[in-house]
Amino acid sequence: MAVPKRKHSNSRTGKRRAHDAKRPKQLMYCSHCGTAVTTHTVCPNCGYYMGRMVVESSEE
C-alpha cells in the first residue's frame, strides 16, 4: 500500500482545496410568472416547468 514519505505543506493542501468552496445556487426566472426559481425545478408559484403546466396550482 502506498504511504506518503513526507507531509504535504499547508500551501500545497490549500492550492488543492482552492476550488472546493461553496457556490451560490443558480437562479433563473420563471417564463410564465417571473418568480426566481432554482434551475431544473418546477415553479412553486404557478406550477410551470420549461413552458408547460406540470403541477396544478391551488390559486387558479
Z-matrix of the N, CA and C atoms (Angstrom, degrees):
N
C 1 1.449
C 2 1.525 1 109.14
N 3 1.323 2 116.61 1 138.41
C 4 1.463 3 121.16 2 -177.75
C 5 1.524 4 110.55 3 -75.35
N 6 1.326 5 115.41 4 132.17
C 7 1.459 6 122.26 5 178.45
C 8 1.525 7 107.51 6 -128.74
N 9 1.351 8 118.23 7 131.56
C 10 1.458 9 119.33 8 179.93
C 11 1.522 10 111.72 9 -64.73
N 12 1.312 11 116.25 10 138.80
C 13 1.459 12 121.37 11 -179.18
C 14 1.521 13 112.01 12 -79.78
N 15 1.339 14 116.23 13 -34.50
C 16 1.465 15 121.42 14 -178.75
C 17 1.529 16 110.23 15 -130.03
N 18 1.307 17 115.32 16 155.97
C 19 1.463 18 121.59 17 177.22
C 20 1.527 19 109.87 18 -73.11
N 21 1.344 20 117.30 19 136.74
C 22 1.456 21 120.63 20 173.64
C 23 1.519 22 108.82 21 -74.28
N 24 1.323 23 116.48 22 138.88
C 25 1.463 24 120.83 23 -179.00
C 26 1.532 25 110.11 24 -69.82
N 27 1.336 26 115.08 25 160.70
C 28 1.461 27 120.35 26 177.97
C 29 1.530 28 110.30 27 -62.69
N 30 1.316 29 117.16 28 -34.19
C 31 1.461 30 121.59 29 178.78
C 32 1.524 31 110.79 30 -63.08
N 33 1.311 32 115.79 31 -44.27
C 34 1.465 33 119.91 32 -178.87
C 35 1.530 34 110.75 33 -66.76
N 36 1.330 35 116.64 34 -40.25
C 37 1.454 36 121.36 35 177.90
C 38 1.521 37 110.18 36 -63.46
N 39 1.341 38 116.33 37 -42.46
C 40 1.462 39 121.01 38 179.44
C 41 1.512 40 112.47 39 -63.78
N 42 1.329 41 116.76 40 -38.53
C 43 1.467 42 120.25 41 178.32
C 44 1.528 43 110.76 42 -63.19
N 45 1.319 44 116.33 43 -39.34
C 46 1.457 45 120.21 44 179.65
C 47 1.526 46 111.00 45 -67.35
N 48 1.331 47 116.60 46 -36.82
C 49 1.463 48 121.37 47 -176.21
C 50 1.528 49 113.32 48 -89.38
N 51 1.316 50 117.79 49 6.72
C 52 1.461 51 121.51 50 -175.52
C 53 1.526 52 112.46 51 -61.22
N 54 1.332 53 118.55 52 -28.03
C 55 1.455 54 121.90 53 -176.16
C 56 1.525 55 112.79 54 -101.94
N 57 1.321 56 118.18 55 10.58
C 58 1.462 57 121.69 56 -176.62
C 59 1.526 58 113.79 57 -92.84
N 60 1.327 59 118.57 58 4.44
C 61 1.456 60 121.61 59 -176.88
C 62 1.528 61 110.47 60 -68.16
N 63 1.322 62 116.30 61 153.04
C 64 1.461 63 120.66 62 176.96
C 65 1.517 64 109.14 63 -68.65
N 66 1.308 65 115.75 64 143.07
C 67 1.459 66 121.31 65 178.31
C 68 1.520 67 109.02 66 -112.14
N 69 1.319 68 118.02 67 149.90
C 70 1.466 69 119.08 68 177.89
C 71 1.518 70 111.33 69 -67.33
N 72 1.325 71 116.34 70 151.21
C 73 1.459 72 120.96 71 179.82
C 74 1.524 73 109.53 72 -64.96
N 75 1.329 74 115.90 73 141.90
C 76 1.453 75 120.40 74 177.31
C 77 1.518 76 108.57 75 -79.31
N 78 1.332 77 115.35 76 129.97
C 79 1.453 78 120.39 77 178.51
C 80 1.516 79 109.88 78 -114.95
N 81 1.304 80 115.23 79 145.49
C 82 1.457 81 121.87 80 171.14
C 83 1.520 82 106.18 81 -131.56
N 84 1.316 83 116.82 82 168.86
C 85 1.451 84 120.53 83 -178.63
C 86 1.522 85 109.46 84 -109.43
N 87 1.311 86 115.91 85 135.52
C 88 1.458 87 122.24 86 -179.29
C 89 1.527 88 108.98 87 -60.15
N 90 1.329 89 116.41 88 132.16
C 91 1.461 90 120.59 89 -178.85
C 92 1.532 91 111.78 90 -72.46
N 93 1.331 92 117.15 91 -18.45
C 94 1.464 93 120.74 92 -177.24
C 95 1.524 94 112.04 93 -91.59
N 96 1.351 95 117.65 94 -48.56
C 97 1.472 96 119.80 95 -175.06
C 98 1.525 97 113.41 96 -116.32
N 99 1.324 98 118.49 97 -13.37
C 100 1.468 99 120.88 98 176.67
C 101 1.515 100 115.56 99 86.32
N 102 1.319 101 118.39 100 6.77
C 103 1.465 102 121.84 101 178.52
C 104 1.518 103 110.22 102 -73.72
N 105 1.335 104 117.47 103 142.38
C 106 1.465 105 121.53 104 176.45
C 107 1.523 106 109.28 105 -71.93
N 108 1.347 107 116.22 106 126.54
C 109 1.462 108 122.45 107 -176.47
C 110 1.520 109 108.09 108 -134.25
N 111 1.343 110 117.47 109 144.52
C 112 1.457 111 119.51 110 173.70
C 113 1.521 112 108.86 111 -67.50
N 114 1.327 113 117.07 112 152.18
C 115 1.455 114 120.79 113 -175.20
C 116 1.524 115 111.63 114 -64.93
N 117 1.310 116 116.52 115 150.97
C 118 1.465 117 125.52 116 177.38
C 119 1.518 118 113.46 117 60.90
N 120 1.339 119 117.57 118 33.40
C 121 1.459 120 121.12 119 176.37
C 122 1.522 121 109.48 120 -132.83
N 123 1.318 122 116.31 121 154.35
C 124 1.456 123 122.26 122 177.10
C 125 1.521 124 107.82 123 -73.52
N 126 1.317 125 116.51 124 140.48
C 127 1.468 126 121.15 125 179.17
C 128 1.527 127 109.22 126 -65.15
N 129 1.334 128 118.15 127 122.32
C 130 1.465 129 119.66 128 -179.03
C 131 1.525 130 112.59 129 -71.26
N 132 1.339 131 117.19 130 -18.52
C 133 1.460 132 121.02 131 -177.43
C 134 1.533 133 111.96 132 -80.33
N 135 1.343 134 117.01 133 -48.44
C 136 1.468 135 119.52 134 -174.22
C 137 1.525 136 114.30 135 -117.33
N 138 1.346 137 118.87 136 -13.76
C 139 1.457 138 121.37 137 177.08
C 140 1.517 139 114.52 138 85.44
N 141 1.326 140 117.67 139 11.77
C 142 1.468 141 121.03 140 179.30
C 143 1.522 142 110.74 141 -91.41
N 144 1.332 143 116.29 142 148.07
C 145 1.463 144 122.99 143 174.15
C 146 1.513 145 107.85 144 -144.16
N 147 1.323 146 116.95 145 122.33
C 148 1.469 147 123.97 146 -179.53
C 149 1.529 148 111.60 147 53.72
N 150 1.335 149 115.91 148 42.55
C 151 1.453 150 121.13 149 175.21
C 152 1.517 151 116.05 150 80.63
N 153 1.330 152 118.16 151 3.39
C 154 1.465 153 121.32 152 -179.72
C 155 1.516 154 110.82 153 -121.21
N 156 1.325 155 116.54 154 148.23
C 157 1.457 156 121.92 155 175.30
C 158 1.520 157 107.82 156 -74.72
N 159 1.316 158 117.67 157 118.18
C 160 1.457 159 121.72 158 -177.94
C 161 1.527 160 110.47 159 -109.45
N 162 1.329 161 116.23 160 -41.42
C 163 1.449 162 121.38 161 -178.22
C 164 1.528 163 108.22 162 -122.88
N 165 1.325 164 115.91 163 130.50
C 166 1.463 165 119.55 164 176.88
C 167 1.527 166 108.65 165 -70.89
N 168 1.330 167 116.97 166 127.46
C 169 1.461 168 120.25 167 178.06
C 170 1.518 169 109.56 168 -92.17
N 171 1.342 170 116.88 169 150.85
C 172 1.461 171 121.74 170 -177.09
C 173 1.528 172 112.21 171 -77.55
N 174 1.345 173 117.50 172 -17.49
C 175 1.464 174 120.67 173 -177.35
C 176 1.519 175 111.68 174 -70.47
N 177 1.319 176 118.74 175 -37.46
C 178 1.462 177 121.71 176 -173.08
C 179 1.514 178 112.22 177 -83.63
